[in-house]
Amino acid sequence: MDAASPFRLPLPRELTPRQALAALRGLPGRVLLETATEGRGRTILSADPPTVVRWARGELEVEGAGRMGLPGAAILGRHPFAFLSASTHGGGGSPGGWIGYVGYEMADHLEHLPPPPSGGPGLPDLRFGAYDWWVVWDQAGGIPVLEGAPLPGDTGSRGMAHLRERMGEVQERLAAVSGNVLYDLGIEHGAYGPEGRRTSDPGALVQLPEGVYSSLPHQAYLEGVERVRAHIRDGDLFQANLTQLLRCPVSVDGEVLYHRLVAESPAPFAAFLDTGAGEIASISPESFLSVRGDRVTTRPIKGTNRRRPDPREDAQARAALRASEKDRAENVMIVDLLRNDLSRVARPGSVQVPDLLEVETHPTVHHLVSTVTARLRPGVGIHELLRATFPGGSITGAPKIRAMEILRGLEPLPRGVYTGSLGLVSFQGDAELSIAIRTAVVADGHAWYGTGGGVTFASDPEAEWQESLAKAAPFLRAVDGVGEAEGKS
């Protein structure tokens, strides 16, 4: 398919991403991706995708397939990720593309696993929209630009005219943004300022407050850790990533919760997605797949130590993580797993580990991170890369399939969006997809948030519980004071 050159419309120089997101309320499929990696920042905002693909109840649903010349759902459904490659054209210029998520339970359509449990917020297992206009801020404080280009396969004069009309309406909305738009959403209440900024003690130990419920309460979580350790002792596993889902009633929507989460813990892969069935607010620190041409990078996180408020104690916590035999072994095992996954679709000899066991510091925790790179074989598309690597090894375990089978018997709720992947797949075939950790879903007056960690034979159950709560600290602070009595929800 040929790439259409994007066209641009001016916007107010002072327009911020969060002001623009609020101004587009009422449009379906609003998305905001705020990415900051390797010293570079890029923010993409869009809404109203002409084509939407969902995987729900074991079937692929496609709205607006004809706009892109996509094959029918029956054909695409044979390969769950095929639509991502079917719409690429390899041209340059336009940053438009598919934005959405792949939920963890999509693994059930890729591997033979025990049936998933029921419950949770109930979003589709997969949802992506094809976006034909977008607002881009190339770096923090950059000047916003409204750009658009017809979807691949929809480059006729009628499609172009309709797109220009829709973009004109967006331009009018954004030109009329008031500086108080965030205050109108209630973000200014409490300790939050106009952009949702808040300074919190990053190292405070947390407990589940009243009104926050866990799918694996304290004792059940400890027992789950022991059961994983028993499987490791019996030779079934090397490690497994045990998780819980937290749930609480909230009186705010996902957009407000997103601002609060970002204020609590700014992240390199922050994202807000309004799916219609629920709103996703993610502050993920972990890159799953970054694709540029034939080059792919993944940066698994394994190993966590909570931040301390005292600088000396915090430096000691960082050093302890770097020296931890348990965390180092856990990370190296997952690096080996990801090397194996990538080798299925990579050029022979191209899989490399340029960075091993580096410590990254985030507002509430220190993480142990490694980097794995590869070059894809000629002709390999994003759908084949996803098929070879999803779900990410850092949130499953090793061996991957056996870990997923065992975890299915330990986790009482489906993970949903949590520990899946979300982000952008461009129409040129590039991609920026995160692991959907530190991720909340708001639906039906409740917020759901997953948290957990890798368990090895050396794991201490109570320490694993505390680690899972440390990872949930931004969420627990963000929902503090915005809930309602459970009996009223």
KOLGULUM-670481 format. One record per atom (N, C-alpha, C): residue in three letters; x, y, z. Coordinates in pm, whole numbers, plus 50000, padded with zeros to 5 digits. Example, Ala and Ser with C-alpha at 12.3 -4.5 7.8 and 13.67 -1.06 7.14 Angstrom:
ALA513194943150780 ALA512304955050780 ALA513204967050780 SER512854977550708 SER513674989450714 SER512905000350787 
//
This chain:
MET500844988150000 MET500005000050000 MET500875012550000 ASP500475022749927 ASP501255034949918 ASP500985043850038 ALA502025050750082 ALA501895060150192 ALA501405073550139 ALA500465079450208 ALA499995092750174 ALA500745102950257 SER501145114050194 SER501865124450267 SER500925131050367 PRO501375132950491 PRO500505139350590 PRO500345154150561 PHE499215159850602 PHE499065174250597 PHE498845179250738 ARG499125192250759 ARG499225197650894 ARG498335209850911 LEU497865211651035 LEU497105223351074 LEU497735229351199 PRO497735242651211 PRO498385248951327 PRO497545247351453 LEU498235247651568 LEU497605246951699 LEU498255257351790 PRO497585261151900 PRO498205270551994 PRO499535265152047 ARG500545273352047 ARG501875268952089 ARG501895264152233 GLU501035270252319 GLU501065267052461 GLU500215254952498 LEU499565248752401 LEU498675237452429 LEU499475225752487 THR499015220452600 THR499675209052662 THR498925196152628 PRO499605184752635 PRO498925172052604 PRO497695169552690 ARG497775172652818 ARG496635169452905 ARG495485178952884 GLN495775191552849 GLN494705200652811 GLN494005195452686 ALA494805191152589 ALA494215186352463 ALA493385173652486 LEU493875164652570 LEU493125152452599 LEU491775155852660 ALA491765165152754 ALA490495169052817 ALA489565175752718 ALA490115183652626 ALA489285190752530 ALA488605181252431 LEU489135169252416 LEU488565159752320 LEU487595150052386 ARG487205152952509 ARG486185144552574 ARG484935143952487 GLY484365132052480 GLY483185130052397 GLY483505123252266 LEU484755124252220 LEU485155116952100 LEU485515102552138 PRO485135092852057 PRO485445078852092 PRO486915075752073 GLY487395066152151 GLY488735060852129 GLY489865070452156 ARG489715079652254 ARG490815088852284 ARG492035080952334 VAL493205084952286 VAL494455078752328 VAL495505089552349 LEU496345087452449 LEU497485096252476 LEU498665087452511 LEU499725088152431 LEU500955080752456 LEU502055090752488 GLU502615089952608 GLU503685098952650 GLU504945090552673 THR505835090852576 THR507025082452577 THR508255090952600 ALA509115086552692 ALA510355093652719 ALA511445083252740 THR512265081052639 THR513335071152647 THR514615076952591 GLU515735073052652 GLU517065076852604 GLU517185091952582 GLY516605099652675 GLY516705114052668 GLY515795120652568 ARG514955112652498 ARG514045118152399 ARG512615116752449 GLY511815127052424 GLY510415126452462 GLY509525128352341 ARG508435120652335 ARG507485121952226 ARG506105118652279 THR505155127252249 THR503785125252293 THR502875125052171 ILE501965115352167 ILE501005113952058 ILE499605113552117 LEU498725121852063 LEU497325122452105 LEU496445120351983 SER495375112451998 SER494435110851889 SER493095106051944 ALA492125104351853 ALA490785099751889 ALA490055096151760 ASP488875090251777 ASP487945087651666 ASP488565079451554 PRO489075067551582 PRO489685059451475 PRO488625054051380 PRO488815055151248 PRO487825050051153 PRO487695034851152 THR488775027951189 THR488765013251192 THR489175008551331 VAL488414999051385 VAL488704993451517 VAL488664978251507 VAL489664971851565 VAL489734957251570 VAL489694952851716 ARG488824943351746 ARG488724937851881 ARG488764922651874 TRP489294916551980 TRP489184902151997 TRP488414899952127 ALA487204895152116 ALA486354893152232 ALA485584880252217 ARG485464873052328 ARG484714860352329 ARG485234850652222 GLY486534851052200 GLY487154841652108 GLY486984844951961 GLU486474856751929 GLU486254860551790 GLU486824874351761 LEU487284876151638 LEU487784889151595 LEU486644897451539 GLU486514909751586 GLU485494919051538 GLU486214930751472 VAL485814934151351 VAL486444945051277 VAL485384955151237 GLU485534967551282 GLU484674978551240 GLU485424987051139 GLY484824989551024 GLY485454997950923 GLY486564991350847 ALA486514978150831 ALA487594971150758 ALA487704975950615 GLY486564979250553 GLY486584983650414 GLY487344996550392 ARG487435004850497 ARG488165017550484 ARG489645015250456 MET490165003650496 MET491585000950481 MET491874989750382 GLY490834984050322 GLY491054972850233 GLY491544960450305 LEU491194959150434 LEU491614947450510 LEU490814935150469 PRO491394923350480 PRO490614911150460 PRO489514910250565 GLY488554901650544 GLY487464900050638 GLY487924894350770 ALA487054895850872 ALA487384891251006 ALA487644876251008 ALA486924868650925 ALA487104854150926 ALA488524850450884 ILE489094858150790 ILE490464855350746 ILE491464860450848 LEU491284872850893 LEU492214878450991 LEU492204870351119 GLY491034864951156 GLY490914857751281 GLY491754845151290 ARG492194840051176 ARG493054828251179 ARG494434831651235 HIS494814844151227 HIS496094848951279 HIS495804861751358 PRO495684860951491 PRO495154872051571 PRO495844885451551 PHE497144885551516 PHE497854898251500 PHE498034902151354 ALA497454894451262 ALA497744896451119 ALA497354910351070 PHE496324916251127 PHE495884929451079 PHE496964939951096 LEU497854938251194 LEU498904948051218 LEU499904948451103 SER500134937151039 SER501044936650925 SER500314938850793 ALA499034935050787 ALA498274936350662 ALA498124950750619 SER498234960250713 SER498004974350682 SER499294982250669 THR500464975950678 THR501714983350666 THR502074985050520 HIS502754996350491 HIS503124999150353 HIS504595002350336 GLY505335003450445 GLY506775005150434 GLY507235018850389 GLY506305028250371 GLY506695041650329 GLY507155050150446 GLY507535062350419 GLY507975071350524 GLY506995082550546 GLY507295090850642 GLY506505103050663 GLY505475101850772 SER504355095750744 SER503215095850834 SER503475087650960 PRO503275093651080 PRO503415085951203 PRO502125079151245 GLY501095079551164 GLY499835073151200 GLY499985058151211 GLY498995051951275 GLY499075037551288 GLY498045032051382 TRP498275019751424 TRP497425012851519 TRP497855016251661 ILE496915020251745 ILE497185022551886 ILE496195014251966 GLY496705006952063 GLY495814998652143 GLY496594989352233 TYR495974978052265 TYR496594968852360 TYR496314954452321 VAL497184945652369 VAL496994931152363 VAL496914926352507 GLY495774921152550 GLY495634916252686 GLY496354903052707 TYR496684900352832 TYR497444888352865 TYR496754875652816 GLU495414875152825 GLU494694862952788 GLU494694860252637 MET495244869352555 MET495444865852414 MET496374853852401 ALA497164851352505 ALA498044839552504 ALA497244826652488 ASP495984826752532 ASP495154814752520 ASP494854811552374 HIS494964821352286 HIS494724819152144 HIS496024816052068 LEU497134816152143 LEU498434813252084 LEU499004800052133 GLU498644796252256 GLU499164784052318 GLU498004775952376 HIS498254763152401 HIS497254754552463 HIS497424755652615 LEU496554763552678 LEU496624766052821 LEU495324761852888 PRO495344759453019 PRO494084756853089 PRO493134768653071 PRO491824766253074 PRO490864777253054 PRO491094788453155 PRO490954801053112 PRO491154812253205 PRO489964813553300 PRO490174819253418 PRO489054821853508 PRO488204833353455 SER487064835353515 SER486194846453478 SER486324857553581 GLY485794869353547 GLY485834880653638 GLY486704891853585 GLY486954901753670 GLY487744913253630 GLY486904923553557 PRO487544933853504 PRO486784944653439 PRO486124940753308 GLY486534929853245 GLY485804924653130 GLY486074931452998 LEU487234937652979 LEU487574943552850 LEU487894932652748 PRO487794935752618 PRO488204925952516 PRO489664921752536 ASP490004909952487 ASP491384905152498 ASP492344913452414 LEU491834919952312 LEU492664928352224 LEU491794939652171 ARG492364951452162 ARG491654962552097 ARG492684972152039 PHE492594974651909 PHE493434984551842 PHE492554993151752 GLY492835006051749 GLY492215014951654 GLY493245019651553 ALA492795021451428 ALA493655027051323 ALA493395042051317 TYR494395050051353 TYR494225064451368 TYR494785071751248 ASP493965080951193 ASP494365088151071 ASP494695102851097 TRP494525107551219 TRP495035120851256 TRP495615119951396 TRP496495129351429 TRP497205128551556 TRP497795142251587 VAL497935145051713 VAL498675156751760 VAL499995151651817 VAL501095157651775 VAL502415153051816 VAL503165164251885 TRP503735161152001 TRP504725169552068 TRP506025161452064 ASP507035166351994 ASP508245158351975 ASP509145157852098 GLN509015167252188 GLN509805166952309 GLN509085175352413 ALA509515173852539 ALA508865181052648 ALA508885196052620 GLY507705202052625 GLY507605216352598 GLY507615219752452 GLY507585209852364 GLY507615212252221 GLY506325218152169 ILE506375223352048 ILE505215229551985 ILE504335218551925 PRO503055218251960 PRO502185207651906 PRO501865209851759 VAL501715198851688 VAL501355198951547 VAL500205189151526 LEU499155193551458 LEU498045184851420 LEU498295179851278 GLU498465166851264 GLU498755160851135 GLU497725150151102 GLY497585147350974 GLY496675136750932 GLY497045131450796 ALA496665119150772 ALA496815112850641 ALA495795101750632 PRO495185099750516 PRO494205088950504 PRO494795075450540 LEU493955066750590 LEU494415053350622 LEU494915046250496 PRO495865037250510 PRO496275029250394 PRO495065022550329 GLY494925024250199 GLY493785018650129 GLY492585027850123 ASP492685039850182 ASP491545049150184 ASP492005062950139 THR492755063350029 THR493375075749984 THR492585083049877 GLY491335079049852 GLY490525085849752 GLY490125099749797 SER489555107649704 SER489195121549734 SER488135122349843 ARG487205112849846 ARG486165113149949 ARG486775111050088 GLY487685101350100 GLY488335098950228 GLY489155110750272 MET489855117350178 MET490655128950211 MET489775140450258 ALA488665142850192 ALA487775153750229 ALA487175151350367 HIS486785138950395 HIS486205135850525 HIS487235137650636 LEU488465133750610 LEU489515135350710 LEU489775150050738 ARG489845158350633 ARG490075172650653 ARG488945178850735 GLU487735174550710 GLU486595179750787 GLU486725176050935 ARG487055163650962 ARG487205159351101 ARG488365166551169 MET489465168251096 MET490605175351155 MET490275189951183 GLY489475196051097 GLY489055209851122 GLY488265211051250 GLU487405201251278 GLU486645201351402 GLU487565199651523 VAL488565191051511 VAL489525189351620 VAL490315202151642 GLN490735208551533 GLN491485221051544 GLN490665231551618 GLU489375232551588 GLU488515242251657 GLU488445239251806 ARG488285226751841 ARG488225223051983 ARG489505226852056 LEU490635223651995 LEU491905225952062 LEU492265240652066 ALA491835248251965 ALA492105262651965 ALA491335269752075 ALA490225263752119 ALA489375270052220 ALA489685265452361 VAL490765257852379 VAL491075252352512 VAL491315263452611 SER490675262252727 SER490905271652837 SER492065266752920 GLY492825275952976 GLY493905272253065 GLY493425265353190 ASN492125266153218 ASN491585259953339 ASN490955246453311 VAL491205240653195 VAL490505228253160 VAL490805217053258 LEU492045216453309 LEU492355205953405 LEU491675208353539 TYR491535220953576 TYR490835223853701 TYR489375219853689 ASP488815221053568 ASP487425216953548 ASP487255201953573 LEU488345194253560 LEU488275179953585 LEU488525176553731 GLY488815186453815 GLY489025183753956 GLY490445179653990 ILE491385181453899 ILE492755177153926 ILE493415185854032 GLU492895198054051 GLU493555207054144 GLU493285203454289 HIS492325194754317 HIS491955191954455 HIS493085184754528 GLY493125186454659 GLY494135179854740 GLY495515185254710 ALA496475176254696 ALA497865180254677 ALA498255181154531 TYR497285180454439 TYR497585180254297 TYR497465194254238 GLY498455198054157 GLY498465211154095 GLY497835210753957 PRO497955221753880 PRO497275222753750 PRO497625211653653 GLU498855206553657 GLU499225195653568 GLU499255182353641 GLY498655181853761 GLY498595169353833 GLY499855166053909 ARG500775175653929 ARG502035172553994 ARG501835170854145 ARG502575161454201 ARG502515159154344 ARG503855153554389 THR504315157654506 THR505535152254564 THR505155142754676 SER505575130254664 SER505235120154763 SER506515113654815 ASP506445108354935 ASP507535100554991 ASP507635087554911 PRO508715085654832 PRO508755074054743 PRO509015060954815 GLY509475061654941 GLY509925049355004 GLY509035043755111 ALA507885050055135 ALA507035045555245 ALA506485031655217 LEU506625022755315 LEU505985009755303 LEU504485011455301 VAL503805003355222 VAL502365004855208 VAL501674992155254 GLN500464993655301 GLN499554982655329 GLN498284985455250 LEU497524975055226 LEU496274977155155 LEU495314984755245 PRO494894996655205 PRO493975004355289 PRO492564998555285 GLU491755003155376 GLU490374998755379 GLU489685002355248 GLY488914993155194 GLY488204995555069 GLY488944990954946 VAL490214986754961 VAL490974981254848 VAL491054966154867 TYR490594958854769 TYR490474944354780 TYR491444937654683 SER491994926354726 SER492974919054645 SER492404905654604 SER492734901554480 SER492364888154435 SER493164877454508 LEU494324881254563 LEU495154872354645 LEU495534879854772 PRO494674879954874 PRO495014886954998 PRO496304881455060 HIS496774888455162 HIS498094885955219 HIS498424871155235 GLN497624863855310 GLN497944849855337 GLN497894841455210 ALA496914844155124 ALA496804836654998 ALA498014839354909 TYR498524851654911 TYR499694854954831 TYR500924847454882 LEU501074847055016 LEU502194839655073 LEU502124824855035 GLU500914819255040 GLU500744805255002 GLU501044803254853 GLY500674812954770 GLY500994812054628 GLY502484811854603 VAL503234820154676 VAL504684820154663 VAL505244806554701 GLU504744800854810 GLU505234787754854 GLU504904776954752 ARG503754777954688 ARG503404767954587 ARG504314769054465 VAL504664781354426 VAL505624782954317 VAL506974776954356 ARG507414779554479 ARG508684774054526 ARG508664758754524 ALA507494752954558 ALA507384738354555 ALA507524733154412 HIS506934740154316 HIS507084736154176 HIS508544737154132 ILE509234747454178 ILE510644748854144 ILE511444737354205 ARG511144734154331 ARG511844723054398 ARG511614709754325 ASP510404708254268 ASP510074695854198 ASP510584695554054 GLY511234706354011 GLY511804706553878 GLY510874711153768 ASP509684716453803 ASP508734721153702 ASP509114734753646 LEU509794742953725 LEU510034756953691 LEU511424761153735 PHE511864772353678 PHE512984779853732 PHE512474792053808 GLN511434798353755 GLN510804809753820 GLN509444812053758 ALA508594819453831 ALA507274823153780 ALA506894836653838 ASN506134844253761 ASN505744857853801 ASN504314857553857 LEU504204856953989 LEU502914856254057 LEU502314870154070 THR501024871554038 THR500394884754040 THR499064884454113 GLN498634896254154 GLN497324898354213 GLN496674910354145 LEU495354910954148 LEU494614922454100 LEU493984929554219 LEU494264942454230 LEU493644950854332 LEU492404957354273 ARG491394959254356 ARG490144965454310 ARG489634974754418 CYS489144986454376 CYS488524995554471 CYS487505004254397 PRO486445008654468 PRO485505017954406 PRO486155031654392 VAL485835038854285 VAL486375052254264 VAL485255061354215 SER485385073954248 SER484405083954205 SER484935092654094 VAL486135089454040 VAL486705096853928 VAL486845087353810 ASP487035093153691 ASP487185084653573 ASP488655081553548 GLY488905073853443 GLY490255069553414 GLY491185080853374 GLU490645091453316 GLU491495102653277 GLU492085109553399 VAL491245112153499 VAL491735118353622 VAL492715109053692 LEU492395096153698 LEU493305086653762 LEU494645086253688 TYR494605087353556 TYR495855087553479 TYR496735099253521 HIS496145111253531 HIS496935122853573 HIS497545120553711 ARG496785114553800 ARG497285112153935 ARG498415101853935 LEU498265091453856 LEU499325081353849 LEU500615087253794 VAL500515095153688 VAL501705101353630 VAL502355110853731 ALA501515117853809 ALA502065126753911 ALA502805118954019 GLU502275107354055 GLU502905099154158 GLU504195092654108 SER504205088453983 SER505345080853933 SER505505082953783 PRO506145094053741 PRO506395096153598 PRO507115084053539 ALA506705080153418 ALA507215067653362 ALA507595069653216 PRO508525061553165 PRO508935063053024 PRO507865058652925 PHE506855051052970 PHE505815046352878 PHE504435048752941 ALA504115061352960 ALA502805064853014 ALA501775064852902 ALA500565060152933 ALA499545059052829 ALA498155059652889 PHE497255066452817 PHE495835066552850 PHE495075061952726 LEU494175052252743 LEU493345047352633 LEU491915046152680 ASP491005052152605 ASP489565050852631 ASP489015040652532 THR488675028852580 THR488245018052491 THR486745017652469 GLY485995026052541 GLY484545025152536 GLY484005015752641 ALA484655004252660 ALA484264994752765 ALA484954997752897 GLY485975005852894 GLY486735009453013 GLY487895018352972 GLU488485025053069 GLU489615033953044 GLU490875028053105 ILE491955028653030 ILE493235023053072 ILE494175034553105 ALA494795033853223 ALA495775043753266 ALA497045036353304 SER498115038353228 SER499335030553246 SER500525039553269 ILE501365035653365 ILE502635042553389 ILE503755032053387 SER503835024953276 SER504785013853266 SER506225018653253 PRO507145012353326 PRO508565015253308 PRO509245005953209 GLU508514996053153 GLU509174985153081 GLU508824984952933 SER509854984652849 SER509694983152705 SER509604968352670 PHE508554964852595 PHE508404951052547 PHE509074949552412 LEU508604957052312 LEU509164956252178 LEU509294970252120 SER510504974052087 SER510754986452014 SER511334982451878 VAL510584985551772 VAL510964981251637 VAL511234993451550 ARG512404993751488 ARG512785004051392 ARG513344996951269 GLY512544996451162 GLY512984988851046 GLY513084974051081 ASP514264968251060 ASP514434954051093 ASP515084952051229 ARG515274962851305 ARG515934962051434 ARG514904962151547 VAL515024952551637 VAL514094951351748 VAL514864951051879 THR514314957851979 THR514914958552112 THR513864955252216 THR514244947352315 THR513384944952431 THR514214947152556 ARG513594952652663 ARG514334956152784 ARG513604950552906 PRO513804937752936 PRO513084931553048 PRO513524936953183 ILE512544938553271 ILE512774942253410 ILE512594929853495 LYS513624925953568 LYS513504915653670 LYS514424919653783 GLY513864921753900 GLY514604926354016 GLY514124940054058 THR513664941054183 THR513074953554233 THR513464955554378 ASN513764967954413 ASN513944971854553 ASN513294985454570 ARG512524987154676 ARG511794999654695 ARG512745011054729 ARG512355023154689 ARG513115035154723 ARG513015038054872 ARG514025044654926 ARG514025049555064 ARG514095064655063 PRO513425071355159 PRO513455086055160 PRO514815091755198 ASP515595084455278 ASP516925089155316 ASP517915086255204 PRO518645096255154 PRO519545094155040 PRO520575083055063 ARG521135082355183 ARG522135071955209 ARG521485058155205 GLU520325056655268 GLU519635043755266 GLU519185040255124 ASP518815050455047 ASP518375047854910 ASP519555042854825 ALA520725048654844 ALA521905044054771 ALA522255029754811 GLN522065026554938 GLN522315012854984 GLN521315003054921 ALA520055007354909 ALA519044998854846 ALA519384996254700 ARG519875006454632 ARG520275004954492 ARG521444995154481 ALA522434996754568 ALA523604987854565 ALA523214973554600 ALA522284972054695 ALA521844958654734 ALA521154951554619 LEU520374959054541 LEU519724953054425 LEU520744948354323 ARG521724956854297 ARG522754953254198 ARG523514940554241 ALA523684938754373 ALA524464927454423 ALA523624915054453 SER522314916154446 SER521424905254486 SER521574893154394 GLU522024881854449 GLU522164869754368 GLU520814865054316 LYS519794866154400 LYS518454861754360 LYS517964869854241 ASP518064883254249 ASP517564891754142 ASP518394890554015 ARG519704889354030 ARG520564887853913 ARG520264874853839 ALA520104863953915 ALA519784851153852 ALA518434851653782 GLU517474858253846 GLU516134859553788 GLU516194867153656 ASN516944878053653 ASN517054886253534 ASN517744878553420 VAL518824871853452 VAL519574864553349 VAL518724853453289 MET517914846653371 MET517044836153318 MET516064841753216 ILE515494853553245 ILE514534859453152 ILE515244864653028 VAL516454869953042 VAL517224873952925 VAL517424862052832 ASP517784850552887 ASP517964838652804 ASP516664834652736 LEU515534835752809 LEU514244832352750 LEU513934841552632 LEU514174854652650 LEU513874864152543 LEU514814862452424 ARG516054859152451 ARG516974856152340 ARG516434844552258 ASN515914834452325 ASN515344822952254 ASN514104827052175 ASP513214835152236 ASP512014839752166 ASP512374847452040 LEU513304856852052 LEU513684865051937 LEU514374856851829 SER515104846551869 SER515834838551770 SER514894831751671 ARG513624830251707 ARG512664823951615 ARG512424832351490 VAL512594845451502 VAL512294854351390 VAL513484863151351 ALA514634861151416 ALA515794869751393 ALA516764863551294 ARG517554872251232 ARG518634867451147 ARG519634859651233 PRO520164848751181 PRO521124840751258 PRO522294849351306 GLY522624847951433 GLY523754855151490 GLY523484869551527 SER522254874551506 SER522004888751530 SER521504891751671 VAL521134881651749 VAL520624884151884 VAL521784887651976 GLN521714899352038 GLN522784904352123 GLN522224909252256 VAL523104910052358 VAL522744915652489 VAL523724926852519 PRO523464939052468 PRO524424949952487 PRO524494954952631 ASP523424953552707 ASP523414958152846 ASP522814947252934 LEU523554943253036 LEU523094932653125 LEU523144937553269 LEU522004936153339 LEU521924938753483 LEU522254953153519 GLU521624962553449 GLU521764976753482 GLU520664980653581 VAL520974989553674 VAL519994994253771 VAL519375007253720 GLU518045007553711 GLU517295019653677 GLU516525024253800 THR516525037253823 THR515835042853939 THR514575050053894 HIS513465046553957 HIS512175052653931 HIS511675059154060 PRO510595066954054 PRO510175074354173 PRO509925065954297 THR509445053654283 THR509115045554402 THR509975033154418 VAL510665028854311 VAL511445016454318 VAL512705017654233 HIS513685009054264 HIS514825006454176 HIS514534993454101 HIS514924992853973 HIS514714980853893 HIS516034976153834 LEU516144962953816 LEU517274956953747 LEU516824953953603 VAL517524959853505 VAL517074959653366 VAL518214954753275 SER517854946853176 SER518804942753072 SER518234946452935 THR519084946552835 THR518684949952698 THR519074938752603 VAL518084934252524 VAL518314923952424 VAL517924929752288 THR518784928152188 THR518514933452055 THR518634922251951 ALA518034924751836 ALA518114915151725 ALA517764922351596 ARG518084916051484 ARG517654920551352 ARG516714910051294 LEU515544914451251 LEU514534905251201 LEU514934899651064 ARG514534887451040 ARG514764881450908 ARG513964888950803 PRO514434889450679 PRO513674896150573 PRO512264890350562 GLY511294899350551 GLY509914895250534 GLY509154892750662 VAL509814893150778 VAL509124891050905 VAL508354903650942 GLY507054902350965 GLY506214913551003 GLY506004914251152 ILE505374925151196 ILE505144927151339 ILE504274916051396 HIS503344910551316 HIS502484900051370 HIS503274887351400 GLU504294884551318 GLU505114872651344 GLU506034874951464 LEU506514887251480 LEU507314890551597 LEU506494889051725 LEU505264894151724 LEU504404892651841 LEU504094877951868 ARG503824870651762 ARG503514856451780 ARG504674849051845 ALA505894853151817 ALA507074846351872 ALA507394850552014 THR506944862252056 THR507414867752184 THR506324870052288 PHE505054870452247 PHE503984873952341 PHE503504861552417 PRO503184863152547 PRO503434874752632 PRO504894875552674 GLY505304887052723 GLY506694889152757 GLY507184879552864 GLY508414875152851 GLY508974865652947 GLY509104871153087 SER509264884253101 SER509474889953233 SER508234889053321 ILE507044887253259 ILE505824886753339 ILE505174872953335 THR505914862953286 THR505424849253287 THR506334840653374 GLY507514837553324 GLY508444829153398 GLY509214820353303 ALA509934810853359 ALA510744801853277 ALA510674787653336 PRO510424777753248 PRO510044779053107 PRO508704786253093 LYS508544793552983 LYS507404802552972 LYS506064795252976 ILE505864785552890 ILE504554779052881 ILE504214771753010 ARG505164764553067 ARG504904757453193 ARG504594767353304 ALA505294778653308 ALA504994788753410 ALA503574793953394 MET503154796453270 MET501794801353247 MET500754791053289 GLU501024778353264 GLU500094767853305 GLU499944767553457 ILE501044768353529 ILE500994767853675 ILE500344780353732 LEU500674791953677 LEU500084804453726 LEU498574804553704 ARG498104798053599 ARG496674797553572 ARG495934791053690 GLY496584781853760 GLY495974775353875 GLY496144782854005 LEU496964793454005 LEU497234800954128 LEU496544814554131 GLU496264820254016 GLU495694833754009 GLU494194832653983 PRO493354837454076 PRO491904834954066 PRO491154843753967 LEU491794854053913 LEU491144862753816 LEU491994863753689 PRO491364866153574 PRO492164868953454 PRO492944881853472 ARG494124882553414 ARG494934894753427 ARG494374906053341 GLY493764902853228 GLY493234913153140 GLY494334921053073 VAL494184934253072 VAL495194942953011 VAL496524941553083 TYR496484940153215 TYR497694939353297 TYR498614928053252 THR499864931153234 THR500954922453185 THR500784918453039 GLY499814924352970 GLY499794923352825 GLY500754933752768 SER500374939952659 SER501234950052597 SER500364960852536 LEU500854973252539 LEU500094984152477 LEU501044994152413 GLY500495001552315 GLY501305011552248 GLY500915013252103 LEU501915016552019 LEU501715020651880 LEU502435011151785 VAL501735007251679 VAL502345000451564 VAL502065009251443 SER503105015351386 SER502905024851278 SER502565017751148 PHE502005025351054 PHE501695019750923 PHE502955017050842 GLN504115021350892 GLN505385017850827 GLN505985005050884 GLY505354999550990 GLY505844987051047 GLY506704988751170 ASP507065001251207 ASP507765003551332 ASP506795002051448 ALA507315000151569 ALA506444998151684 ALA507125002951810 GLU506315007251906 GLU506765010352041 GLU505705004752135 LEU505984993052191 LEU505024985952276 LEU505634983752413 SER504884987152516 SER505344985052653 SER504754972252709 ILE505334967452817 ILE504684957252900 ILE503694964652989 ALA502454960352990 ALA501404967653062 ALA501424964353211 ILE502534968353277 ILE502584967953422 ILE502344982153473 ARG502154983553605 ARG501764996453665 ARG500585002153588 THR499594993953566 THR498494997353476 THR497164995253544 ALA496305005453537 ALA494965005053596 ALA493915004953486 VAL492794998553515 VAL491614999053429 VAL490465004253513 VAL489765014353462 VAL488595019753530 VAL487365015853450 ALA486455008753515 ALA485225004153449 ALA484145002253555 ASP482945006753524 ASP481785004653611 ASP482025009453753 GLY482655021153766 GLY482835027153897 GLY483915020953983 HIS484735012153926 HIS485825005954000 HIS487135007553924 ALA488225007753999 ALA489565007653941 ALA490204994253974 TRP490844988453872 TRP491554975753886 TRP493024978353856 TYR493894972153935 TYR495334974653919 TYR496074961653953 GLY496894957053860 GLY497654944753883 GLY499034947553939 THR499504938454022 THR500844939654077 THR501344925854117 GLY502644924054121 GLY503204911054155 GLY504704911154138 GLY505274899354117 GLY506714898654102 GLY507184884554076 GLY508424883454033 GLY509014870554003 GLY509374862854129 VAL509044850054129 VAL509314841254242 VAL510344830854199 THR511404829554277 THR512394819054259 THR512434810554386 PHE513244800054384 PHE513324791854504 PHE513904799754620 ALA514704809954592 ALA515304818154697 ALA514364828654752 SER513144829454699 SER512214840054741 SER511764838254885 ASP511644849454955 ASP511004849855086 ASP509574854555066 PRO508564846655106 PRO507174850255076 PRO506774864155124 GLU507154867855245 GLU506774881055296 GLU507454892055217 ALA508704889955178 ALA509394899955097 ALA508734901454960 GLU508254890454904 GLU507554891254775 GLU506244899054790 TRP505534896954899 TRP504304904554925 TRP504614919454935 GLN505654922855010 GLN506004936955026 GLN506454943054893 GLU507154935254810 GLU507544940454679 GLU506324943554594 SER505324934854598 SER504124937254519 SER503404949754566 LEU503424952354698 LEU502784964454748 LEU503594976954712 ALA504924975754712 ALA505744987254672 ALA505444991254528 LYS505234981354441 LYS504894984354302 LYS503494990454291 ALA502634987654388 ALA501274993154386 ALA501185006654454 ALA502275011454515 ALA502225023854592 ALA501695035754513 PRO502115038054388 PRO501555049454315 PRO500045048554298 PHE499545036554271 PHE498095034754256 PHE497385037154388 LEU497895031654497 LEU497225033154625 LEU497175047754668 ARG498225055454637 ARG498185069754670 ARG497275077154574 ALA497245072954448 ALA496425079954349 ALA494945078354377 VAL494525066854429 VAL493105064754456 VAL492725069054597 ASP493685073054677 ASP493385077454813 ASP492455089454810 GLY491295088054872 GLY490355099254880 GLY489425100554762 VAL489515091554662 VAL488605092654547 VAL487655080754539 GLY487615072754645 GLY486715061254646 GLY485395064554712 GLU484505054954705 GLU483215055754770 GLU483055043254853 ALA482135043554946 ALA481875031755027 ALA481485020154937 GLU482065008354964 GLU481804996754878 GLU480324993954867 GLY479594996054973 GLY478174993154970 GLY477395002354881 LYS477985013754842 LYS477295023454757 LYS477645021854611 SER478615013154581 SER479085012154443 SER478315001754365 
//
